Amino acid sequence: MSGLTLEQKLERRNWIGASESPCLVGVSPFGNAHSVWTEKMGLVVDNPTVQQDAGNWLEPALANWYAHETGYTLASFGSVRHPKYQFMGCTPDRCVFGERRIAQIKLVGTWMMHHWEDDVPDYVQIQIQHELEVCDADVCDVVALLGGTDFRVIPIERDRELGQYLVDICHDFFTKFVVTREMPPVDASSHAEAALKARYARDTSGIIKPTDEIDRLARAWLETDTRLGEVEDERVLLTNQLKSLIGEAQGVDGDSYRIRWKSNAKGVRSFTCKRIELKRARAA
């Protein structure tokens, strides 16, 4: 999205984009319904990351590489809307002349390569099916450069049943939360927290009287606060007990955990206890 013009970004508020569908489905590692909602409401400022800038600069080179490998003639036609469902749109990276085929270009850094070990990640699959639905295309080639050297072209065929599911998901979200400007029900995600912070950036009125719902939630919050204190006391006790048993050793390697109580250069010891995968522990 960082490569779009201001006009395109404003236009995107009128429809659900392909990169937003994975957020609504619940498979995106980058956002959820709340992050999509704050964007549609114009409550967030888009500050491109270095990774996004790298993708924008290298996209033409990868597109040329793809064209060289396949012999396709490519074009870029900007943002498009679904011919029937105007609440859906997308900005495909490239289309292929003479075929019902599009291309989605992905620059995958080393920090994200583990998502691509077995197949195209679910969140990319959903993005692709959204674009195929909007563009009424049959195939999308995922053009991916992994880790700077591993170039792949992965064709994904249209799944019309999944496409209709995405139409329903986008329609439900758009009519319930974009048209009405009503915030999605809050959850425990950081995206919900950010949405609340953006929506209620300042206090503009005084103290209010408690409702039954506020009273119920406040009492529940105080109860969790008490339990958190009890858990913290228990953790301190367990930490001290473990330290007494470890003594002068650096730590312990268990089947499913790893404890370290090591000294730094200044002689200060730091304690950590981490859960590890069983298979990895056995391999070690």
C-alpha positions in Angstrom: 0.0 0.0 0.0 2.9 2.4 0.6 3.5 2.5 -3.2 0.0 3.9 -3.9 -0.7 7.6 -4.5 -2.7 9.7 -2.0 -5.7 9.5 -4.3 -5.5 5.7 -4.4 -5.2 5.5 -0.7 -8.3 7.7 -0.2 -10.2 5.6 -2.8 -9.3 2.4 -1.0 -11.4 3.5 1.9 -14.5 2.8 -0.2 -13.8 -0.9 -0.6 -12.1 -3.9 0.9 -8.7 -4.6 -0.7 -7.0 -7.9 -1.3 -4.4 -7.4 1.4 -7.2 -6.7 3.9 -9.2 -9.9 3.2 -6.7 -12.1 5.2 -7.2 -9.7 8.1 -11.0 -10.2 8.0 -10.6 -14.0 7.6 -8.3 -14.1 10.6 -5.1 -15.5 9.0 -3.0 -12.4 8.6 0.1 -11.9 10.9 -0.1 -8.2 10.2 -3.6 -7.2 11.2 -7.2 -8.0 11.9 -10.6 -6.5 11.5 -9.7 -3.6 13.8 -6.7 -2.6 11.8 -8.8 -2.7 8.6 -11.5 -0.6 10.3 -9.1 2.1 11.5 -7.7 2.4 8.0 -11.2 2.7 6.5 -12.1 5.4 9.0 -9.0 7.4 8.2 -7.7 7.1 11.8 -4.2 5.8 11.0 -1.3 7.4 9.1 0.5 5.2 6.7 4.2 5.3 7.4 6.0 3.0 4.9 8.5 0.6 6.4 11.9 -0.1 5.0 10.6 -3.5 3.9 7.7 -1.9 2.0 10.0 0.6 0.4 12.3 -2.3 -0.7 9.3 -4.1 -2.2 8.2 -1.0 -4.2 11.7 -0.4 -5.6 12.4 -4.0 -6.5 8.9 -4.8 -7.9 9.7 -3.7 -11.5 12.9 -5.8 -11.5 11.0 -8.9 -10.4 8.3 -8.3 -12.9 10.9 -8.1 -15.7 12.5 -11.2 -14.4 9.1 -13.0 -14.5 8.4 -11.7 -18.0 11.8 -13.0 -19.1 11.3 -16.4 -17.6 7.7 -16.9 -18.9 7.7 -14.9 -22.2 4.6 -13.0 -21.1 3.8 -9.4 -22.0 2.8 -7.6 -18.8 0.9 -4.5 -17.9 0.0 -2.6 -14.8 -3.5 -1.1 -14.7 -3.8 0.3 -11.2 -6.8 -0.3 -8.8 -9.9 -2.1 -10.0 -13.3 -2.7 -8.4 -15.4 -5.9 -8.6 -17.8 -5.6 -11.5 -20.7 -6.7 -9.4 -19.7 -6.1 -5.7 -18.4 -2.5 -5.5 -17.3 -3.1 -1.8 -14.4 -5.2 -3.1 -11.4 -4.0 -5.0 -7.7 -4.7 -5.5 -4.5 -3.4 -7.1 -2.9 -6.4 -8.9 0.8 -6.0 -9.5 0.6 -7.1 -13.1 -1.8 -8.5 -15.6 -0.8 -10.8 -18.6 -1.9 -9.7 -22.1 -4.0 -12.1 -23.9 -4.8 -14.3 -20.9 -7.1 -14.4 -17.9 -4.0 -14.3 -15.7 -2.5 -11.9 -13.2 0.7 -11.7 -11.1 1.4 -10.9 -7.5 5.0 -10.0 -6.7 6.4 -10.8 -3.3 9.8 -9.8 -1.9 10.2 -12.2 1.1 12.9 -11.2 3.6 14.8 -13.7 5.7 12.6 -12.8 8.7 9.5 -14.1 6.8 10.9 -17.1 4.9 9.7 -19.6 7.5 6.1 -18.7 6.3 7.0 -20.1 2.9 8.7 -23.4 3.9 5.9 -25.7 2.8 3.7 -23.6 0.5 2.4 -20.2 -0.2 1.2 -18.8 3.2 -2.5 -18.8 3.9 -2.6 -15.0 4.1 -1.1 -14.8 0.6 -3.5 -17.5 -0.7 -6.5 -15.4 0.6 -5.1 -12.3 -1.0 -4.7 -14.0 -4.3 -8.2 -15.5 -4.3 -9.5 -12.0 -3.5 -7.7 -10.6 -6.6 -8.8 -13.4 -8.8 -12.4 -12.8 -7.7 -12.3 -9.1 -8.3 -10.4 -9.3 -11.7 -12.4 -12.4 -12.8 -9.1 -14.1 -13.7 -8.4 -17.8 -13.8 -4.8 -17.9 -12.5 -2.5 -15.8 -10.5 1.3 -16.3 -10.6 2.9 -15.6 -7.3 6.3 -14.2 -8.2 8.4 -14.5 -5.1 12.0 -13.7 -4.3 12.9 -15.4 -1.0 15.9 -14.2 1.0 17.3 -12.3 -2.0 18.3 -15.3 -4.1 15.5 -17.8 -4.3 13.3 -16.8 -7.3 10.0 -18.7 -7.6 6.9 -18.5 -9.9 4.0 -20.3 -8.2 0.7 -20.5 -10.2 -2.5 -20.5 -8.1 -5.8 -21.3 -9.7 -9.0 -19.6 -8.9 -11.2 -21.2 -6.2 -14.7 -19.9 -6.9 -16.2 -21.3 -3.7 -13.5 -19.6 -1.7 -14.0 -16.4 -3.8 -17.7 -16.4 -2.9 -16.8 -16.9 0.8 -14.6 -13.8 0.6 -17.4 -11.8 -1.1 -19.7 -12.7 1.9 -17.0 -11.8 4.5 -16.2 -8.5 2.8 -19.9 -7.6 2.4 -20.6 -8.4 6.0 -17.7 -6.3 7.3 -18.4 -3.4 4.9 -22.1 -3.1 5.7 -21.7 -3.6 9.4 -18.6 -1.5 10.2 -17.6 0.7 7.3 -21.0 2.0 6.2 -22.2 2.5 9.7 -18.7 3.6 11.0 -19.3 1.3 14.0 -16.2 -0.2 15.5 -16.0 -4.0 15.4 -16.5 -5.7 18.8 -13.3 -5.3 20.8 -11.1 -8.3 21.6 -7.7 -8.8 23.3 -5.6 -8.0 20.2 -3.1 -5.2 20.0 -5.0 -4.1 16.9 -8.1 -3.5 18.9 -6.1 -1.6 21.5 -4.6 0.6 18.7 -8.1 1.1 17.2 -9.4 2.4 20.5 -6.5 4.6 21.0 -7.0 6.1 17.5 -10.7 6.5 17.9 -10.6 8.0 21.3 -7.4 10.0 21.1 -8.6 12.6 23.6 -11.0 12.8 26.5 -13.7 15.4 25.7 -16.1 15.1 28.6 -16.1 14.7 32.4 -16.7 11.8 34.7 -19.7 9.6 33.8 -21.9 7.4 36.0 -21.4 3.7 35.8 -23.8 1.5 33.8 -24.5 -2.1 34.7 -22.2 -3.2 32.0 -19.4 -0.9 33.1 -19.9 -2.0 36.7 -19.7 -5.7 35.6 -16.5 -5.2 33.6 -14.8 -3.1 36.2 -15.4 -5.7 38.9 -14.1 -8.4 36.5 -11.0 -6.2 35.8 -10.3 -5.8 39.5 -10.6 -9.6 40.0 -8.0 -10.3 37.2 -5.8 -7.6 38.8 -5.9 -9.6 42.0 -5.1 -12.9 40.2 -2.2 -11.3 38.4 -0.7 -10.3 41.7 -1.1 -13.8 43.0 0.5 -15.3 39.8 3.4 -12.8 40.1 4.1 -13.8 43.7 4.0 -17.5 42.7 6.4 -16.8 39.8 8.9 -15.1 42.2 8.7 -18.0 44.6 9.2 -20.6 41.8 12.2 -18.5 40.5 13.8 -18.4 43.9 13.3 -22.1 44.4 14.8 -22.9 41.0 17.8 -20.7 41.7 18.4 -22.5 45.0 18.5 -25.8 43.2 20.6 -24.6 40.2 23.1 -23.1 42.6 26.4 -22.3 40.8 25.5 -24.0 37.5 24.7 -21.9 34.4 21.3 -23.6 33.9 19.3 -26.7 33.1 18.1 -28.3 29.8 14.9 -30.2 30.2 12.8 -32.1 27.7 10.4 -29.1 27.1 12.2 -26.2 28.8 15.5 -24.4 29.0 16.6 -22.5 32.1 19.6 -20.2 32.1 21.0 -18.3 35.1 24.2 -16.9 33.7 26.6 -14.2 34.7 27.4 -11.3 32.4 30.8 -9.5 32.1 30.0 -7.6 35.2 29.2 -10.7 37.2 25.4 -10.0 37.3 23.4 -13.2 36.8 20.2 -13.1 34.8 17.5 -15.8 35.0 15.4 -17.1 32.1 13.1 -20.1 31.8 11.7 -20.8 28.3 9.5 -23.4 26.8 11.0 -25.3 23.8 9.6 -27.7 21.3 9.9 -31.3 22.4 11.3 -32.5 19.1 13.9 -29.7 19.1 14.9 -30.5 22.7 15.4 -34.2 21.8 17.5 -33.3 18.7 19.7 -31.1 20.9 
